Amino acid sequence: MFMKNLIDAYLGDAVYELYVRKYLISKNISSVNDLQNAALDFVSAKSQRRILEELISNNKLTFEEQEIVRQGRNTQSHRSKTTDPATYHKATGFECLIGYLYQNNKKRLDEIMEMILCE
């Protein structure tokens, strides 16, 4: 389970960033620097923690999805030098969910990404 969670988070990080980049490009932002700055509102660990907490507090995730987040959050991985451990672990759990859904339920992934990007 340990390695699977890390792989899901690794994949989820890339998938999530791709969704965010496609969304921002569709907004006709004029420069790459502006795109990069706008992306930070979504892809930083602090942003991912905030987004995850909003999804949970608004009852947008199923019990199973929350379990995937919990398992991913509790997986031991390297420590971040730029954020506190709680934020890093929650962001890892969020990425784990994205990676899991990408592999197992793309329709649900699209639904969640729509909630995140269009609110």
Biopython code that builds the backbone (N, CA, C, O; Angstrom):
import numpy as np
from Bio.PDB.StructureBuilder import StructureBuilder

atoms = [
    (1, "MET", "N", (0.829, -1.208, 0.000)),
    (1, "MET", "CA", (0.000, 0.000, 0.000)),
    (1, "MET", "C", (0.866, 1.263, 0.000)),
    (1, "MET", "O", (0.544, 2.258, -0.649)),
    (2, "PHE", "N", (1.973, 1.194, 0.746)),
    (2, "PHE", "CA", (2.854, 2.346, 0.866)),
    (2, "PHE", "C", (3.321, 2.837, -0.500)),
    (2, "PHE", "O", (3.182, 4.017, -0.824)),
    (3, "MET", "N", (3.874, 1.928, -1.298)),
    (3, "MET", "CA", (4.407, 2.314, -2.604)),
    (3, "MET", "C", (3.297, 2.757, -3.546)),
    (3, "MET", "O", (3.482, 3.698, -4.318)),
    (4, "LYS", "N", (2.147, 2.093, -3.493)),
    (4, "LYS", "CA", (1.026, 2.477, -4.346)),
    (4, "LYS", "C", (0.593, 3.915, -4.055)),
    (4, "LYS", "O", (0.314, 4.678, -4.980)),
    (5, "ASN", "N", (0.536, 4.282, -2.784)),
    (5, "ASN", "CA", (0.145, 5.643, -2.427)),
    (5, "ASN", "C", (1.136, 6.665, -2.967)),
    (5, "ASN", "O", (0.742, 7.718, -3.467)),
    (6, "LEU", "N", (2.418, 6.351, -2.864)),
    (6, "LEU", "CA", (3.428, 7.273, -3.384)),
    (6, "LEU", "C", (3.337, 7.397, -4.905)),
    (6, "LEU", "O", (3.507, 8.484, -5.457)),
    (7, "ILE", "N", (3.071, 6.284, -5.572)),
    (7, "ILE", "CA", (2.917, 6.316, -7.030)),
    (7, "ILE", "C", (1.670, 7.110, -7.413)),
    (7, "ILE", "O", (1.704, 7.912, -8.347)),
    (8, "ASP", "N", (0.569, 6.888, -6.693)),
    (8, "ASP", "CA", (-0.645, 7.670, -6.956)),
    (8, "ASP", "C", (-0.382, 9.159, -6.769)),
    (8, "ASP", "O", (-0.817, 9.973, -7.583)),
    (9, "ALA", "N", (0.326, 9.519, -5.703)),
    (9, "ALA", "CA", (0.626, 10.934, -5.448)),
    (9, "ALA", "C", (1.554, 11.500, -6.526)),
    (9, "ALA", "O", (1.370, 12.630, -6.977)),
    (10, "TYR", "N", (2.532, 10.723, -6.928)),
    (10, "TYR", "CA", (3.463, 11.149, -7.981)),
    (10, "TYR", "C", (2.709, 11.416, -9.282)),
    (10, "TYR", "O", (2.901, 12.447, -9.925)),
    (11, "LEU", "N", (1.857, 10.481, -9.653)),
    (11, "LEU", "CA", (1.048, 10.641, -10.860)),
    (11, "LEU", "C", (0.048, 11.794, -10.683)),
    (11, "LEU", "O", (-0.144, 12.610, -11.585)),
    (12, "GLY", "N", (-0.576, 11.843, -9.515)),
    (12, "GLY", "CA", (-1.569, 12.885, -9.240)),
    (12, "GLY", "C", (-0.999, 14.281, -9.349)),
    (12, "GLY", "O", (-1.675, 15.196, -9.820)),
    (13, "ASP", "N", (0.230, 14.452, -8.920)),
    (13, "ASP", "CA", (0.890, 15.752, -9.020)),
    (13, "ASP", "C", (0.960, 16.200, -10.478)),
    (13, "ASP", "O", (0.643, 17.346, -10.796)),
    (14, "ALA", "N", (1.373, 15.300, -11.356)),
    (14, "ALA", "CA", (1.496, 15.632, -12.778)),
    (14, "ALA", "C", (0.128, 15.859, -13.423)),
    (14, "ALA", "O", (-0.049, 16.810, -14.184)),
    (15, "VAL", "N", (-0.827, 15.000, -13.123)),
    (15, "VAL", "CA", (-2.168, 15.114, -13.704)),
    (15, "VAL", "C", (-2.825, 16.421, -13.260)),
    (15, "VAL", "O", (-3.397, 17.148, -14.072)),
    (16, "TYR", "N", (-2.736, 16.703, -11.975)),
    (16, "TYR", "CA", (-3.348, 17.923, -11.435)),
    (16, "TYR", "C", (-2.746, 19.164, -12.095)),
    (16, "TYR", "O", (-3.467, 20.080, -12.491)),
    (17, "GLU", "N", (-1.423, 19.182, -12.208)),
    (17, "GLU", "CA", (-0.781, 20.339, -12.827)),
    (17, "GLU", "C", (-1.200, 20.483, -14.294)),
    (17, "GLU", "O", (-1.372, 21.602, -14.778)),
    (18, "LEU", "N", (-1.362, 19.376, -14.998)),
    (18, "LEU", "CA", (-1.810, 19.432, -16.383)),
    (18, "LEU", "C", (-3.217, 20.039, -16.481)),
    (18, "LEU", "O", (-3.461, 20.905, -17.321)),
    (19, "TYR", "N", (-4.136, 19.588, -15.629)),
    (19, "TYR", "CA", (-5.485, 20.173, -15.619)),
    (19, "TYR", "C", (-5.421, 21.673, -15.347)),
    (19, "TYR", "O", (-6.091, 22.460, -16.015)),
    (20, "VAL", "N", (-4.619, 22.062, -14.369)),
    (20, "VAL", "CA", (-4.514, 23.485, -14.010)),
    (20, "VAL", "C", (-3.929, 24.278, -15.172)),
    (20, "VAL", "O", (-4.424, 25.357, -15.498)),
    (21, "ARG", "N", (-2.890, 23.757, -15.793)),
    (21, "ARG", "CA", (-2.275, 24.482, -16.908)),
    (21, "ARG", "C", (-3.242, 24.644, -18.079)),
    (21, "ARG", "O", (-3.331, 25.716, -18.677)),
    (22, "LYS", "N", (-3.962, 23.571, -18.401)),
    (22, "LYS", "CA", (-4.946, 23.668, -19.487)),
    (22, "LYS", "C", (-6.012, 24.707, -19.148)),
    (22, "LYS", "O", (-6.413, 25.490, -20.009)),
    (23, "TYR", "N", (-6.465, 24.714, -17.918)),
    (23, "TYR", "CA", (-7.477, 25.687, -17.477)),
    (23, "TYR", "C", (-6.942, 27.114, -17.617)),
    (23, "TYR", "O", (-7.624, 27.979, -18.166)),
    (24, "LEU", "N", (-5.741, 27.359, -17.132)),
    (24, "LEU", "CA", (-5.183, 28.710, -17.175)),
    (24, "LEU", "C", (-4.926, 29.172, -18.600)),
    (24, "LEU", "O", (-5.145, 30.339, -18.923)),
    (25, "ILE", "N", (-4.461, 28.265, -19.460)),
    (25, "ILE", "CA", (-4.257, 28.626, -20.866)),
    (25, "ILE", "C", (-5.583, 29.036, -21.498)),
    (25, "ILE", "O", (-5.625, 29.950, -22.322)),
    (26, "SER", "N", (-6.662, 28.364, -21.116)),
    (26, "SER", "CA", (-7.972, 28.706, -21.675)),
    (26, "SER", "C", (-8.442, 30.090, -21.241)),
    (26, "SER", "O", (-9.359, 30.649, -21.842)),
    (27, "LYS", "N", (-7.826, 30.644, -20.210)),
    (27, "LYS", "CA", (-8.186, 31.980, -19.713)),
    (27, "LYS", "C", (-7.466, 33.092, -20.474)),
    (27, "LYS", "O", (-7.620, 34.270, -20.151)),
    (28, "ASN", "N", (-6.677, 32.717, -21.487)),
    (28, "ASN", "CA", (-5.954, 33.683, -22.326)),
    (28, "ASN", "C", (-5.038, 34.600, -21.522)),
    (28, "ASN", "O", (-4.963, 35.800, -21.787)),
    (29, "ILE", "N", (-4.352, 34.040, -20.553)),
    (29, "ILE", "CA", (-3.359, 34.805, -19.798)),
    (29, "ILE", "C", (-2.178, 35.063, -20.728)),
    (29, "ILE", "O", (-1.727, 34.169, -21.443)),
    (30, "SER", "N", (-1.689, 36.293, -20.707)),
    (30, "SER", "CA", (-0.807, 36.757, -21.776)),
    (30, "SER", "C", (0.643, 36.293, -21.710)),
    (30, "SER", "O", (1.284, 36.198, -22.757)),
    (31, "SER", "N", (1.181, 36.005, -20.556)),
    (31, "SER", "CA", (2.601, 35.639, -20.516)),
    (31, "SER", "C", (2.810, 34.363, -19.702)),
    (31, "SER", "O", (1.998, 34.004, -18.850)),
    (32, "VAL", "N", (3.906, 33.703, -19.986)),
    (32, "VAL", "CA", (4.243, 32.478, -19.260)),
    (32, "VAL", "C", (4.464, 32.797, -17.786)),
    (32, "VAL", "O", (4.081, 32.014, -16.916)),
    (33, "ASN", "N", (5.076, 33.936, -17.502)),
    (33, "ASN", "CA", (5.296, 34.342, -16.116)),
    (33, "ASN", "C", (3.963, 34.502, -15.386)),
    (33, "ASN", "O", (3.825, 34.070, -14.242)),
    (34, "ASP", "N", (2.988, 35.120, -16.042)),
    (34, "ASP", "CA", (1.658, 35.280, -15.444)),
    (34, "ASP", "C", (0.975, 33.925, -15.261)),
    (34, "ASP", "O", (0.289, 33.699, -14.265)),
    (35, "LEU", "N", (1.169, 33.022, -16.235)),
    (35, "LEU", "CA", (0.615, 31.671, -16.113)),
    (35, "LEU", "C", (1.209, 30.965, -14.893)),
    (35, "LEU", "O", (0.491, 30.336, -14.116)),
    (36, "GLN", "N", (2.530, 31.079, -14.737)),
    (36, "GLN", "CA", (3.202, 30.429, -13.616)),
    (36, "GLN", "C", (2.711, 30.988, -12.284)),
    (36, "GLN", "O", (2.461, 30.230, -11.347)),
    (37, "ASN", "N", (2.576, 32.285, -12.198)),
    (37, "ASN", "CA", (2.085, 32.900, -10.960)),
    (37, "ASN", "C", (0.646, 32.481, -10.662)),
    (37, "ASN", "O", (0.301, 32.216, -9.510)),
    (38, "ALA", "N", (-0.184, 32.421, -11.688)),
    (38, "ALA", "CA", (-1.577, 31.999, -11.493)),
    (38, "ALA", "C", (-1.645, 30.536, -11.072)),
    (38, "ALA", "O", (-2.505, 30.154, -10.279)),
    (39, "ALA", "N", (-0.747, 29.727, -11.599)),
    (39, "ALA", "CA", (-0.743, 28.303, -11.255)),
    (39, "ALA", "C", (-0.474, 28.088, -9.774)),
    (39, "ALA", "O", (-0.973, 27.124, -9.193)),
    (40, "LEU", "N", (0.299, 28.957, -9.160)),
    (40, "LEU", "CA", (0.614, 28.799, -7.738)),
    (40, "LEU", "C", (-0.640, 28.844, -6.864)),
    (40, "LEU", "O", (-0.659, 28.269, -5.776)),
    (41, "ASP", "N", (-1.677, 29.519, -7.335)),
    (41, "ASP", "CA", (-2.938, 29.554, -6.589)),
    (41, "ASP", "C", (-3.598, 28.185, -6.527)),
    (41, "ASP", "O", (-4.533, 27.980, -5.752)),
    (42, "PHE", "N", (-3.123, 27.254, -7.330)),
    (42, "PHE", "CA", (-3.692, 25.908, -7.371)),
    (42, "PHE", "C", (-2.699, 24.819, -6.956)),
    (42, "PHE", "O", (-3.085, 23.865, -6.280)),
    (43, "VAL", "N", (-1.444, 24.942, -7.343)),
    (43, "VAL", "CA", (-0.542, 23.795, -7.243)),
    (43, "VAL", "C", (0.395, 23.810, -6.038)),
    (43, "VAL", "O", (1.040, 22.797, -5.769)),
    (44, "SER", "N", (0.494, 24.900, -5.316)),
    (44, "SER", "CA", (1.353, 24.880, -4.132)),
    (44, "SER", "C", (0.741, 23.977, -3.072)),
    (44, "SER", "O", (-0.465, 23.732, -3.075)),
    (45, "ALA", "N", (1.564, 23.491, -2.179)),
    (45, "ALA", "CA", (1.060, 22.623, -1.097)),
    (45, "ALA", "C", (-0.003, 23.346, -0.273)),
    (45, "ALA", "O", (-1.010, 22.749, 0.106)),
    (46, "LYS", "N", (0.218, 24.619, 0.002)),
    (46, "LYS", "CA", (-0.773, 25.389, 0.779)),
    (46, "LYS", "C", (-2.096, 25.485, 0.032)),
    (46, "LYS", "O", (-3.163, 25.367, 0.635)),
    (47, "SER", "N", (-2.029, 25.697, -1.269)),
    (47, "SER", "CA", (-3.251, 25.772, -2.070)),
    (47, "SER", "C", (-3.954, 24.419, -2.125)),
    (47, "SER", "O", (-5.177, 24.345, -2.007)),
    (48, "GLN", "N", (-3.185, 23.361, -2.303)),
    (48, "GLN", "CA", (-3.778, 22.029, -2.353)),
    (48, "GLN", "C", (-4.437, 21.684, -1.016)),
    (48, "GLN", "O", (-5.513, 21.087, -0.989)),
    (49, "ARG", "N", (-3.798, 22.057, 0.080)),
    (49, "ARG", "CA", (-4.410, 21.815, 1.394)),
    (49, "ARG", "C", (-5.733, 22.564, 1.506)),
    (49, "ARG", "O", (-6.739, 21.996, 1.932)),
    (50, "ARG", "N", (-5.731, 23.845, 1.122)),
    (50, "ARG", "CA", (-6.948, 24.662, 1.198)),
    (50, "ARG", "C", (-8.050, 24.057, 0.337)),
    (50, "ARG", "O", (-9.194, 23.950, 0.779)),
    (51, "ILE", "N", (-7.717, 23.664, -0.883)),
    (51, "ILE", "CA", (-8.701, 23.081, -1.799)),
    (51, "ILE", "C", (-9.255, 21.786, -1.219)),
    (51, "ILE", "O", (-10.467, 21.568, -1.229)),
    (52, "LEU", "N", (-8.380, 20.933, -0.718)),
    (52, "LEU", "CA", (-8.820, 19.672, -0.115)),
    (52, "LEU", "C", (-9.754, 19.927, 1.063)),
    (52, "LEU", "O", (-10.803, 19.293, 1.168)),
    (53, "GLU", "N", (-9.388, 20.834, 1.933)),
    (53, "GLU", "CA", (-10.224, 21.129, 3.100)),
    (53, "GLU", "C", (-11.583, 21.672, 2.682)),
    (53, "GLU", "O", (-12.592, 21.357, 3.313)),
    (54, "GLU", "N", (-11.625, 22.484, 1.627)),
    (54, "GLU", "CA", (-12.911, 22.988, 1.122)),
    (54, "GLU", "C", (-13.765, 21.855, 0.555)),
    (54, "GLU", "O", (-14.968, 21.797, 0.806)),
    (55, "LEU", "N", (-13.144, 20.958, -0.208)),
    (55, "LEU", "CA", (-13.891, 19.818, -0.754)),
    (55, "LEU", "C", (-14.490, 18.971, 0.368)),
    (55, "LEU", "O", (-15.642, 18.545, 0.286)),
    (56, "ILE", "N", (-13.708, 18.735, 1.404)),
    (56, "ILE", "CA", (-14.193, 17.915, 2.512)),
    (56, "ILE", "C", (-15.268, 18.646, 3.303)),
    (56, "ILE", "O", (-16.309, 18.064, 3.607)),
    (57, "SER", "N", (-15.037, 19.905, 3.639)),
    (57, "SER", "CA", (-16.012, 20.634, 4.462)),
    (57, "SER", "C", (-17.326, 20.876, 3.727)),
    (57, "SER", "O", (-18.368, 21.048, 4.359)),
    (58, "ASN", "N", (-17.283, 20.891, 2.404)),
    (58, "ASN", "CA", (-18.505, 21.074, 1.606)),
    (58, "ASN", "C", (-19.101, 19.739, 1.153)),
    (58, "ASN", "O", (-19.972, 19.702, 0.284)),
    (59, "ASN", "N", (-18.621, 18.644, 1.753)),
    (59, "ASN", "CA", (-19.131, 17.299, 1.467)),
    (59, "ASN", "C", (-19.096, 16.949, -0.018)),
    (59, "ASN", "O", (-20.039, 16.359, -0.546)),
    (60, "LYS", "N", (-18.017, 17.313, -0.681)),
    (60, "LYS", "CA", (-17.870, 17.040, -2.108)),
    (60, "LYS", "C", (-17.171, 15.717, -2.392)),
    (60, "LYS", "O", (-17.205, 15.227, -3.521)),
    (61, "LEU", "N", (-16.533, 15.130, -1.368)),
    (61, "LEU", "CA", (-15.829, 13.863, -1.549)),
    (61, "LEU", "C", (-16.608, 12.731, -0.900)),
    (61, "LEU", "O", (-17.188, 12.893, 0.173)),
    (62, "THR", "N", (-16.612, 11.599, -1.556)),
    (62, "THR", "CA", (-17.260, 10.418, -0.991)),
    (62, "THR", "C", (-16.411, 9.886, 0.169)),
    (62, "THR", "O", (-15.267, 10.298, 0.359)),
    (63, "PHE", "N", (-16.988, 8.976, 0.928)),
    (63, "PHE", "CA", (-16.248, 8.335, 2.012)),
    (63, "PHE", "C", (-15.020, 7.631, 1.457)),
    (63, "PHE", "O", (-13.933, 7.739, 2.024)),
    (64, "GLU", "N", (-15.186, 6.913, 0.354)),
    (64, "GLU", "CA", (-14.061, 6.199, -0.261)),
    (64, "GLU", "C", (-12.951, 7.177, -0.667)),
    (64, "GLU", "O", (-11.771, 6.902, -0.452)),
    (65, "GLU", "N", (-13.329, 8.302, -1.248)),
    (65, "GLU", "CA", (-12.336, 9.303, -1.661)),
    (65, "GLU", "C", (-11.610, 9.879, -0.446)),
    (65, "GLU", "O", (-10.401, 10.109, -0.492)),
    (66, "GLN", "N", (-12.347, 10.111, 0.636)),
    (66, "GLN", "CA", (-11.710, 10.608, 1.849)),
    (66, "GLN", "C", (-10.744, 9.581, 2.435)),
    (66, "GLN", "O", (-9.721, 9.946, 3.013)),
    (67, "GLU", "N", (-11.069, 8.305, 2.285)),
    (67, "GLU", "CA", (-10.162, 7.236, 2.735)),
    (67, "GLU", "C", (-8.879, 7.223, 1.909)),
    (67, "GLU", "O", (-7.792, 7.023, 2.451)),
    (68, "ILE", "N", (-9.000, 7.433, 0.614)),
    (68, "ILE", "CA", (-7.816, 7.496, -0.254)),
    (68, "ILE", "C", (-6.933, 8.664, 0.179)),
    (68, "ILE", "O", (-5.712, 8.531, 0.268)),
    (69, "VAL", "N", (-7.558, 9.803, 0.446)),
    (69, "VAL", "CA", (-6.813, 10.972, 0.924)),
    (69, "VAL", "C", (-6.119, 10.644, 2.246)),
    (69, "VAL", "O", (-4.940, 10.949, 2.424)),
    (70, "ARG", "N", (-6.850, 10.026, 3.166)),
    (70, "ARG", "CA", (-6.288, 9.697, 4.481)),
    (70, "ARG", "C", (-5.083, 8.766, 4.339)),
    (70, "ARG", "O", (-4.045, 8.983, 4.966)),
    (71, "GLN", "N", (-5.227, 7.742, 3.522)),
    (71, "GLN", "CA", (-4.118, 6.803, 3.331)),
    (71, "GLN", "C", (-2.916, 7.498, 2.694)),
    (71, "GLN", "O", (-1.775, 7.278, 3.100)),
    (72, "GLY", "N", (-3.177, 8.329, 1.705)),
    (72, "GLY", "CA", (-2.086, 9.061, 1.064)),
    (72, "GLY", "C", (-1.436, 10.054, 2.002)),
    (72, "GLY", "O", (-0.219, 10.240, 1.980)),
    (73, "ARG", "N", (-2.242, 10.686, 2.818)),
    (73, "ARG", "CA", (-1.738, 11.666, 3.784)),
    (73, "ARG", "C", (-0.836, 11.003, 4.814)),
    (73, "ARG", "O", (0.147, 11.594, 5.263)),
    (74, "ASN", "N", (-1.172, 9.783, 5.183)),
    (74, "ASN", "CA", (-0.423, 9.082, 6.221)),
    (74, "ASN", "C", (0.797, 8.338, 5.695)),
    (74, "ASN", "O", (1.553, 7.761, 6.476)),
    (75, "THR", "N", (0.995, 8.345, 4.389)),
    (75, "THR", "CA", (2.165, 7.684, 3.804)),
    (75, "THR", "C", (3.411, 8.494, 4.127)),
    (75, "THR", "O", (3.447, 9.707, 3.922)),
    (76, "GLN", "N", (4.420, 7.816, 4.628)),
    (76, "GLN", "CA", (5.676, 8.492, 4.927)),
    (76, "GLN", "C", (6.389, 8.790, 3.617)),
    (76, "GLN", "O", (6.625, 7.891, 2.809)),
    (77, "SER", "N", (6.721, 10.028, 3.417)),
    (77, "SER", "CA", (7.492, 10.426, 2.240)),
    (77, "SER", "C", (8.485, 11.491, 2.689)),
    (77, "SER", "O", (8.544, 11.834, 3.869)),
    (78, "HIS", "N", (9.248, 12.001, 1.765)),
    (78, "HIS", "CA", (10.246, 13.000, 2.163)),
    (78, "HIS", "C", (9.566, 14.258, 2.695)),
    (78, "HIS", "O", (8.400, 14.517, 2.398)),
    (79, "ARG", "N", (10.274, 15.005, 3.451)),
    (79, "ARG", "CA", (9.744, 16.228, 4.052)),
    (79, "ARG", "C", (10.004, 17.422, 3.143)),
    (79, "ARG", "O", (11.019, 17.493, 2.451)),
    (80, "SER", "N", (9.071, 18.346, 3.164)),
    (80, "SER", "CA", (9.235, 19.575, 2.401)),
    (80, "SER", "C", (10.049, 20.576, 3.207)),
    (80, "SER", "O", (9.925, 20.653, 4.429)),
    (81, "LYS", "N", (10.870, 21.329, 2.519)),
    (81, "LYS", "CA", (11.650, 22.380, 3.168)),
    (81, "LYS", "C", (10.887, 23.704, 3.183)),
    (81, "LYS", "O", (11.281, 24.649, 3.867)),
    (82, "THR", "N", (9.791, 23.762, 2.423)),
    (82, "THR", "CA", (9.095, 25.040, 2.267)),
    (82, "THR", "C", (7.731, 25.104, 2.944)),
    (82, "THR", "O", (7.094, 26.157, 2.932)),
    (83, "THR", "N", (7.270, 24.008, 3.531)),
    (83, "THR", "CA", (5.954, 24.024, 4.164)),
    (83, "THR", "C", (5.958, 23.122, 5.391)),
    (83, "THR", "O", (6.815, 22.249, 5.529)),
    (84, "ASP", "N", (5.010, 23.336, 6.264)),
    (84, "ASP", "CA", (4.937, 22.554, 7.490)),
    (84, "ASP", "C", (4.475, 21.124, 7.184)),
    (84, "ASP", "O", (3.844, 20.882, 6.155)),
    (85, "PRO", "N", (4.791, 20.179, 8.077)),
    (85, "PRO", "CA", (4.456, 18.770, 7.819)),
    (85, "PRO", "C", (2.966, 18.513, 7.594)),
    (85, "PRO", "O", (2.617, 17.720, 6.719)),
    (86, "ALA", "N", (2.081, 19.153, 8.350)),
    (86, "ALA", "CA", (0.639, 18.913, 8.187)),
    (86, "ALA", "C", (0.165, 19.325, 6.797)),
    (86, "ALA", "O", (-0.600, 18.605, 6.155)),
    (87, "THR", "N", (0.618, 20.470, 6.345)),
    (87, "THR", "CA", (0.246, 20.940, 5.007)),
    (87, "THR", "C", (0.798, 20.007, 3.948)),
    (87, "THR", "O", (0.092, 19.653, 3.003)),
    (88, "TYR", "N", (2.051, 19.606, 4.095)),
    (88, "TYR", "CA", (2.671, 18.712, 3.128)),
    (88, "TYR", "C", (1.922, 17.386, 3.046)),
    (88, "TYR", "O", (1.682, 16.880, 1.950)),
    (89, "HIS", "N", (1.553, 16.822, 4.184)),
    (89, "HIS", "CA", (0.857, 15.532, 4.194)),
    (89, "HIS", "C", (-0.541, 15.643, 3.584)),
    (89, "HIS", "O", (-0.976, 14.747, 2.860)),
    (90, "LYS", "N", (-1.240, 16.734, 3.872)),
    (90, "LYS", "CA", (-2.566, 16.907, 3.266)),
    (90, "LYS", "C", (-2.453, 17.090, 1.760)),
    (90, "LYS", "O", (-3.272, 16.561, 1.008)),
    (91, "ALA", "N", (-1.456, 17.829, 1.315)),
    (91, "ALA", "CA", (-1.250, 18.008, -0.131)),
    (91, "ALA", "C", (-0.913, 16.672, -0.782)),
    (91, "ALA", "O", (-1.364, 16.395, -1.893)),
    (92, "THR", "N", (-0.128, 15.846, -0.104)),
    (92, "THR", "CA", (0.198, 14.522, -0.626)),
    (92, "THR", "C", (-1.057, 13.665, -0.723)),
    (92, "THR", "O", (-1.240, 12.946, -1.705)),
    (93, "GLY", "N", (-1.918, 13.734, 0.280)),
    (93, "GLY", "CA", (-3.187, 13.002, 0.240)),
    (93, "GLY", "C", (-4.056, 13.460, -0.918)),
    (93, "GLY", "O", (-4.691, 12.640, -1.581)),
    (94, "PHE", "N", (-4.090, 14.760, -1.167)),
    (94, "PHE", "CA", (-4.846, 15.317, -2.286)),
    (94, "PHE", "C", (-4.302, 14.788, -3.613)),
    (94, "PHE", "O", (-5.070, 14.361, -4.475)),
    (95, "GLU", "N", (-2.987, 14.816, -3.774)),
    (95, "GLU", "CA", (-2.368, 14.314, -5.002)),
    (95, "GLU", "C", (-2.609, 12.819, -5.172)),
    (95, "GLU", "O", (-2.779, 12.337, -6.291)),
    (96, "CYS", "N", (-2.624, 12.095, -4.073)),
    (96, "CYS", "CA", (-2.902, 10.658, -4.110)),
    (96, "CYS", "C", (-4.311, 10.418, -4.670)),
    (96, "CYS", "O", (-4.510, 9.527, -5.496)),
    (97, "LEU", "N", (-5.275, 11.207, -4.222)),
    (97, "LEU", "CA", (-6.645, 11.090, -4.727)),
    (97, "LEU", "C", (-6.698, 11.374, -6.223)),
    (97, "LEU", "O", (-7.340, 10.639, -6.973)),
    (98, "ILE", "N", (-6.033, 12.425, -6.654)),
    (98, "ILE", "CA", (-6.040, 12.780, -8.074)),
    (98, "ILE", "C", (-5.432, 11.649, -8.901)),
    (98, "ILE", "O", (-5.982, 11.277, -9.937)),
    (99, "GLY", "N", (-4.310, 11.104, -8.456)),
    (99, "GLY", "CA", (-3.662, 10.003, -9.171)),
    (99, "GLY", "C", (-4.523, 8.754, -9.202)),
    (99, "GLY", "O", (-4.609, 8.073, -10.224)),
    (100, "TYR", "N", (-5.160, 8.456, -8.080)),
    (100, "TYR", "CA", (-6.039, 7.281, -8.009)),
    (100, "TYR", "C", (-7.211, 7.442, -8.981)),
    (100, "TYR", "O", (-7.525, 6.519, -9.732)),
    (101, "LEU", "N", (-7.855, 8.609, -8.965)),
    (101, "LEU", "CA", (-9.004, 8.827, -9.841)),
    (101, "LEU", "C", (-8.591, 8.820, -11.314)),
    (101, "LEU", "O", (-9.340, 8.335, -12.162)),
    (102, "TYR", "N", (-7.427, 9.345, -11.618)),
    (102, "TYR", "CA", (-6.952, 9.327, -13.001)),
    (102, "TYR", "C", (-6.856, 7.898, -13.520)),
    (102, "TYR", "O", (-7.179, 7.630, -14.677)),
    (103, "GLN", "N", (-6.423, 7.005, -12.684)),
    (103, "GLN", "CA", (-6.251, 5.609, -13.091)),
    (103, "GLN", "C", (-7.545, 4.804, -13.033)),
    (103, "GLN", "O", (-7.688, 3.815, -13.751)),
    (104, "ASN", "N", (-8.485, 5.214, -12.191)),
    (104, "ASN", "CA", (-9.643, 4.363, -11.920)),
    (104, "ASN", "C", (-11.007, 4.963, -12.239)),
    (104, "ASN", "O", (-11.978, 4.224, -12.399)),
    (105, "ASN", "N", (-11.101, 6.294, -12.335)),
    (105, "ASN", "CA", (-12.416, 6.898, -12.540)),
    (105, "ASN", "C", (-12.245, 8.318, -13.100)),
    (105, "ASN", "O", (-12.399, 9.305, -12.381)),
    (106, "LYS", "N", (-11.926, 8.397, -14.386)),
    (106, "LYS", "CA", (-11.668, 9.704, -15.001)),
    (106, "LYS", "C", (-12.897, 10.604, -15.002)),
    (106, "LYS", "O", (-12.773, 11.827, -14.931)),
    (107, "LYS", "N", (-14.077, 10.006, -15.081)),
    (107, "LYS", "CA", (-15.302, 10.821, -15.028)),
    (107, "LYS", "C", (-15.394, 11.559, -13.693)),
    (107, "LYS", "O", (-15.719, 12.746, -13.652)),
    (108, "ARG", "N", (-15.108, 10.853, -12.616)),
    (108, "ARG", "CA", (-15.143, 11.477, -11.289)),
    (108, "ARG", "C", (-14.015, 12.491, -11.147)),
    (108, "ARG", "O", (-14.202, 13.542, -10.535)),
    (109, "LEU", "N", (-12.856, 12.189, -11.702)),
    (109, "LEU", "CA", (-11.754, 13.148, -11.684)),
    (109, "LEU", "C", (-12.175, 14.437, -12.376)),
    (109, "LEU", "O", (-11.930, 15.526, -11.858)),
    (110, "ASP", "N", (-12.801, 14.324, -13.529)),
    (110, "ASP", "CA", (-13.281, 15.508, -14.243)),
    (110, "ASP", "C", (-14.272, 16.302, -13.397)),
    (110, "ASP", "O", (-14.232, 17.532, -13.391)),
    (111, "GLU", "N", (-15.155, 15.617, -12.688)),
    (111, "GLU", "CA", (-16.128, 16.291, -11.826)),
    (111, "GLU", "C", (-15.428, 17.079, -10.727)),
    (111, "GLU", "O", (-15.758, 18.237, -10.472)),
    (112, "ILE", "N", (-14.469, 16.444, -10.088)),
    (112, "ILE", "CA", (-13.753, 17.117, -8.997)),
    (112, "ILE", "C", (-12.942, 18.294, -9.536)),
    (112, "ILE", "O", (-12.924, 19.364, -8.928)),
    (113, "MET", "N", (-12.278, 18.104, -10.662)),
    (113, "MET", "CA", (-11.495, 19.193, -11.233)),
    (113, "MET", "C", (-12.393, 20.359, -11.642)),
    (113, "MET", "O", (-11.996, 21.518, -11.525)),
    (114, "GLU", "N", (-13.583, 20.062, -12.115)),
    (114, "GLU", "CA", (-14.526, 21.128, -12.442)),
    (114, "GLU", "C", (-14.909, 21.902, -11.184)),
    (114, "GLU", "O", (-14.995, 23.129, -11.211)),
    (115, "MET", "N", (-15.139, 21.194, -10.091)),
    (115, "MET", "CA", (-15.449, 21.870, -8.821)),
    (115, "MET", "C", (-14.309, 22.797, -8.416)),
    (115, "MET", "O", (-14.542, 23.917, -7.960)),
    (116, "ILE", "N", (-13.088, 22.332, -8.584)),
    (116, "ILE", "CA", (-11.921, 23.096, -8.164)),
    (116, "ILE", "C", (-11.691, 24.309, -9.068)),
    (116, "ILE", "O", (-11.473, 25.419, -8.583)),
    (117, "LEU", "N", (-11.741, 24.092, -10.367)),
    (117, "LEU", "CA", (-11.345, 25.132, -11.307)),
    (117, "LEU", "C", (-12.450, 26.123, -11.649)),
    (117, "LEU", "O", (-12.169, 27.244, -12.073)),
    (118, "CYS", "N", (-13.677, 25.728, -11.473)),
    (118, "CYS", "CA", (-14.772, 26.594, -11.923)),
    (118, "CYS", "C", (-15.516, 27.273, -10.780)),
    (118, "CYS", "O", (-16.567, 27.878, -10.991)),
    (119, "GLU", "N", (-14.982, 27.174, -9.595)),
    (119, "GLU", "CA", (-15.650, 27.856, -8.470)),
    (119, "GLU", "C", (-14.983, 29.157, -8.165)),
    (119, "GLU", "O", (-15.405, 29.868, -7.253)),
]
sb = StructureBuilder()
sb.init_structure("model")
sb.init_model(0)
sb.init_chain("A")
sb.init_seg("    ")
for serial, (resi, resn, name, xyz) in enumerate(atoms, 1):
    if name == "N":
        sb.init_residue(resn, " ", resi, " ")
    sb.init_atom(name, np.array(xyz, "f"), 0.0, 1.0, " ", f" {name:<3s}", serial, name[0])
structure = sb.get_structure()
